[in-house]
């Protein structure tokens, strides 16, 4: 599996877990609404862009965990 294929697999998994659609993901992660169309068609991205995309997924997951924890504390209070 190429690094681009691995990135695409990771993105697809992320989108399934979060319920985020491809256009929104592309816009938020790389300011490119056609990012997934490009990757699914066999295109690739620069290493810097791949790093930015991966960091977006990490930051998004961390932000959601903090938000869920804060919401849980508000309900319990």
C-alpha positions as CSV (number, residue, x, y, z in Angstrom):
1,X,0.0,0.0,0.0
2,X,1.4,3.4,-1.0
3,X,1.6,6.3,1.4
4,X,-1.2,8.0,-0.6
5,X,-3.4,4.9,-0.4
6,X,-2.8,4.7,3.4
7,X,-3.6,8.4,3.8
8,X,-6.9,7.9,1.8
9,X,-7.8,4.9,4.0
10,X,-7.1,6.9,7.1
11,X,-9.3,9.8,5.8
12,X,-12.1,7.4,4.9
13,X,-12.0,5.9,8.4
14,X,-12.0,9.3,10.0
15,X,-15.0,10.4,7.9
16,X,-17.0,7.3,8.8
17,X,-16.2,7.8,12.5
18,X,-17.1,11.5,12.5
19,X,-19.9,11.5,10.0
20,X,-18.1,14.2,8.1
21,X,-18.6,14.4,4.3
22,X,-15.8,14.5,1.7
23,X,-16.3,18.2,0.7
24,X,-16.3,19.4,4.3
25,X,-13.3,17.3,5.1
26,X,-11.4,18.7,2.2
27,X,-12.3,22.3,3.0
28,X,-11.4,22.0,6.7
29,X,-8.3,19.8,6.3
30,X,-6.7,21.3,3.2
31,X,-8.9,24.2,2.0
32,X,-9.7,22.0,-1.0
33,X,-13.3,20.8,-1.4
34,X,-12.2,18.4,-4.2
35,X,-9.4,16.8,-2.2
36,X,-11.1,13.4,-1.8
37,X,-12.2,13.4,-5.5
38,X,-8.5,13.9,-6.4
39,X,-7.2,11.2,-4.0
40,X,-9.9,8.7,-5.0
41,X,-9.0,9.2,-8.7
42,X,-5.4,8.2,-7.9
43,X,-3.9,11.6,-7.3
44,X,-1.5,12.4,-4.6
45,X,-0.6,15.3,-2.3
46,X,2.7,16.8,-1.2
47,X,4.2,15.6,2.0
48,X,3.5,18.9,3.7
49,X,-0.2,18.6,2.7
50,X,-0.4,15.0,4.0
51,X,1.1,16.2,7.3
52,X,-1.4,19.0,7.5
53,X,-4.3,16.6,6.8
54,X,-3.1,14.1,9.4
55,X,-2.7,16.9,12.0
56,X,-6.2,18.1,11.2
57,X,-7.6,14.6,12.0
58,X,-5.6,14.4,15.3
59,X,-6.7,17.9,16.4
60,X,-10.3,17.3,15.4
61,X,-10.4,14.1,17.4
62,X,-8.8,15.8,20.4
63,X,-11.2,18.7,20.2
64,X,-14.2,16.4,20.1
65,X,-13.0,14.5,23.1
66,X,-12.6,17.7,25.1
67,X,-16.0,18.9,24.0
68,X,-17.7,15.7,24.9
69,X,-16.0,15.7,28.3
70,X,-17.1,19.3,29.0
71,X,-20.6,18.5,27.9
72,X,-20.7,15.5,30.2
73,X,-19.5,17.6,33.1
74,X,-22.2,20.2,32.4
75,X,-24.9,17.5,32.4
76,X,-23.6,16.0,35.6
77,X,-23.5,19.4,37.4
